[in-house]
Amino acid sequence: MRLVRFLGKAGACLGIELKTGGVANLSELCTELGMKAPGDTVEFLTAGAAAWEKAKRLSESSTGEKIEKLSYLAPLIKPDKIICIGMNYKDHCEEQGAPIPVEPMVFSKFSSCITGPYGDIEYTDMTEVT
C-alpha cells in the first residue's frame, strides 16, 4: 500500500493510492481510530495492525476518487529532522562539474522546506538562483 496526503473537501486527508490511479480516502477510518489529525501520516503509521488491516480492506473495495496532481500534499507534517544525501551519484557530480567525493555529502534542511510532489519551490528575496 502506498499512503498519500492530499487536499480534500475538509482539508488535509490521508489516502491510499489505488492501482486504478485513484485514491481511497482514509478520513472516516482515521476519525474512527480517534486520530487527532486525520491527515497525519505518522499518526496513522503508528496506529497499529488493526488500522493497516482496515485500510487494506478499504483499498480493495474502493473505486477511489481522482485527485488532481496539484492537490497532493507533502507526505509528512512537521518532521523532527530532515537529513539529505548529496553528491552520491557519479553522474550528478559530473553534471555539477564537481570532483567525485570519497563519501557522499550529508546535510540537513529545515522542515519548512517541505512541499508536495508537484508543489512550487519558493525562493526568498535573499536566494541567488543561478
Beta strands, then each sheet from edge to edge (+ up, - down):
strand 1: 2-8
strand 2: 11-17
strand 3: 23-25
strand 4: 82-86
strand 5: 105-109
sheet 1: 1+ 2- 3+
sheet 2: 4+ 5-
end
